[in-house]
């Protein structure tokens, strides 16, 4: 069962939840916007299912609602930022804005963020570069959850990669994907709704394939990297350019072992000014032509349409805007429970479309 809600009304409600959980009004609105946009784009694992979790983390202080975000190192085209465990959306938006600002002056800029928290879906930041006719890149490390190729112990995060590229008449190209077969939160979402997961997503604690999300969420199992050694290699690279490049230490006191410190979250953002390399109009026209050629290329039997990265998400967001945002029972009940805990009398159903 599900209901359809108005995206603006539910965003206002979630903003109030985060304000009551300790966040400042503007920051609460940013975090709520991140989750609602993810939900609208069909990235439900990073959407409203996170409301109750974020609220708990804010109330417990694990997400620092009074964070002092600081620039540690800076050059003309680089930034190193300490987020002080601020809400991920807040630290991410701050870092990406500063990265874009430097790219305007220098053509290319890159930033790292350490002592961060879960930042939601990566495209939320990379797409900020599109309005500038820049290419935006966004990466994050996550808590340990993915086995290395050939192993079954959790040693890396799901470590997503996002690249957003502006087009002309066509929609932007937005590639946003975890380096595991599935994001951890997709397992968490299935766990919340009582659904099975595909057998190629994860292993249980003994290294055997599993369809039970509980094996991953609570049972000590591990996610699998996508594409075998290729996803494993990309996940390792994301770990290096986020966690290690940000200056986050993973060295144990007794001499160099990887420890639970790898659960520390770190980001990496980059912005590229297309005009420093080629004419923007020509670039967009060539990308438009490339997109149309891909979409009009020969289709396999049973394929109705060839999609460009990000296209399905844009379609879903437009549908949610027109028809209302669909929220399922499991997520609705979790948000309603959080509302009751915080003393609210209203429920999600008050935001019906």
Beta strands, then each sheet from edge to edge (+ up, - down):
strand 1: 2-5
strand 2: 70-74
strand 3: 78-82
strand 4: 108-116
strand 5: 134-140
strand 6: 146-147
strand 7: 154-156
strand 8: 161-165
strand 9: 173-177
strand 10: 202-203
strand 11: 209-210
strand 12: 222-223
strand 13: 265-273
strand 14: 325-328
sheet 1: 1+ 14-
sheet 2: 2+ 3- 4- 13+ 5- 8+ 9-
sheet 3: 6+ 7-
sheet 4: 11+ 10- 12+
end
